[in-house]
Amino acid sequence: MLHLTNILPSIMITIAVSMLSFSFLKNLFKKSKGFTFIEIILVIAIIGITSTFIVGNYVTAKQRARDSQRKSDLSLIQAAIEQYKADYNYYPCFSASANECGVDSNATEGWGLISTINDNDVTDLPTKYINKIPSDPTYGGASCSSTSPGYLYWHGPGKQQYVLFAKLENVNDQDAVSLKPAPPNGTLGACVSGSSPCAQYRITSGACAGSVYNYWVTNP
């Protein structure tokens, strides 16, 4: 949700600039019976610069609000899968066969959009742990591609490790630009920089191949 406090400084600046512009126009009107071409251009420029500033700040505020939602969503999902592990001694699993998600199936890693984890087996993450799995506020959660990177979930072969990925929009967000330990080694992808720690992680396998994430959380 976008709060008024996020754009209040922009509103105040807009009011101040508008008052200055009005005062400028009023003085010009008193001094002459009309405006020169240069005066008109100057006023248009002031209005244009002010509008650009306001729109830019509004967009940034919206991005920050969505990024805050993404972090909150991952924390909610993380709490649910930790509760799941406390009951079953392993994390929820992705598999083409429901029978492969048992505690004795330690051979394969798996991954996919967390919102689709129950597509094959509704017991993969029952509603008693989380009533509704959230989806990315912009990219959704029904499909995944390089241009639509939804919340991605990966678990290790023994289902004792996991990573939850999201893509933050605000490129200046500290969590997006900071160096983070790379996710556990697997066939999912690799750091964009080629080494750990890194700020971005590129998916190289599956439907999400090509997606680049800049925010992730892992098991404790």
N, C-alpha and C positions, 0 to 999 in steps of 0.2 A: 504494500500500500504506500502511496506517495503522500507524505505528510507535508503540511504547510511549512513547517520549519525547514524543510529541505530546499524550498525555493523562496523563502522569505527574504534573504539577502538580495536576490535578483529583483524581487518586487520593489524593495526599497530603493535600489539603484535606479530602476526604471522610473519610479516616481520622481526621484531627484533630478534625473536627466530631463524628464518631461517638463518639470518646473523651470529648469534652466532654459530649455528650448522655448518655452512659452514667454519667459521674461525677455529672451533675446528677440523674439518676434514682436513683442509688444513695444520694445524700444525702437526697433526698426520702423514699425508702423507710425510711431510718434514723429520720427525724424523725416519721414518721407511719405508720399502719397501712394507708393507702391514698392515692389521688391525688384531688385536687379536680378539678372540671371544667376550671378555668382551667389547671391544671398539664398536664392531658391535651392541651388545645388547644395549649398552648405547645410541647409535645414534637412534636405532629403538624406544627405550623408549621415547626419546625426541620428535621424530616425532609423536608418538602415543599420548603423552600427549597434544602436541600442537593441533593436529587434533581434539581430544576430546573437548578441550576448545573452538575451533572455531565452531564446530558443535553445542555444547551446547548453545553458545551465539547466533548463527544463529536461532536456534529453539525458544529460548526465545524472540528474536526480532520479529519473525513471530507471536508468541502468543500475544505479546504486540500490534502489528499492528491490529490483528483481534479483540482484546479486545477494542481497540480504535474505531474500526468500530462498534462494538456492542453498545457502549455507544452513539455514534453518531446516530445510527439507532433508538434507543429508544427515544432520544431527538426529532428526526424527527417525529416519530409516536406520541409522546406526544403532540407536537405542533399541529398536525392534529386533534387529538381527543379533544383538548381544543377548537379549532375553531368550531368543531362540536357541542360541548356543548354550546358555545356562541349562536349558531343558534337555537338549539332545547331544551335547558335547561336540557338535560340529556346526558350521555355519550353513545357511540355506544354499542350495545348490542348483545349478543350471544343468539340465541334461535332456537329451531327446527321449530318454526312457525314465519313467518315474522310479523304476527299480534300481537305477544306478545312483540314486541319491541317498542311499542308506549309509549308516555309519561305517560299514565294512567296505564300501566302494571308495578306495583311496587312490585310484590309478589316474584319474583325469582331472585337469583343471577345467573351469567353465566360466563363461561370461555372457552378458547380454544386458539389455535395458532392464533396470530393476523393476519397472512397471509391468514387465511381461513375465516375471519369474513364475507366476502361477498358471501360465498358459497350458502347461503339460500336466501339472499336478497341483491341485489347490492346497495341498499340505506343504508345499515348498516354503511358504511364508503365510501361515494362517492369519485370519483377521483378528484372532485373539492377541496377536502381537502388534498389528497395525491395521486399523480399519480400512484405510484406503492409502495405497502407495502413491505418494505425490509424483507429479511429472514436472519437468522443467517448464517454467512460466512462459517461455518463448518457443522452445523447440518441441515441446510436447513429449510424448512418451510412447507413441504407437510404432514408430519406425526410427531408424538411425542412419545417418549418412555424414559425409564430411561437412555438409552445410547445415545439418540438423543434429547436433550432438546432444542427445538426451542424457539423463542420468544413467551412467554405465556401472555395472556391478561385476566384479571379477572375484573368483575364489580359487585358492590353490588346490593342488591334487588331493590333499588330505582333508580339505575343507576346514583347515585350521587358520587360514589367512584369508583376508579379503581386502579389496580396495573399492571405494565408491568415488566415481569421477563426476565432475560438473565443469561447465565452461562459463567463467565469469565474463560479463560484457565490458565492465569498466577496466580498461587496460592499466589504469593507475591504482587499482585496488592492491593493497599491500600483499594480500594472500595470493593474488594472481601473479605478481612479479617476483615474489620472494623465492629463493631456492629451497626446494623441498626434497627429502630423500625419495629416490625413485621407487616405484612400486616393486614388490618382489619379482625376481626374474621369472619369466614365463614366455609364452608365445604370443601374448596379447599385443605388445608394442615395445616402444623404447623412448627414451628421453630425446627430445628434439635436438638438444645440444650434444647428444652422444654420450654423456656421462652423468653420473649422479654426484651431488644433488642437482636438480634442474627445476626450471620454472614451468616447462611445458612437456607434455607427454603425448606422443602420436600413436594412435591405434593402427596396427598394421594387419590385423586379422579379423575375419568375420564381417558382418554387415556394417559395422561402424568403422571399417578401415578408412583411413584418411582423416578421421576426426582428430582434432588437437584439443586436449584438455589442459587447463591451467590451475585447476583446484581439485584436490583429492584428499580423502581421509582413509585411514587404514585401521585394522584391528589394534587394540591396545598392546 
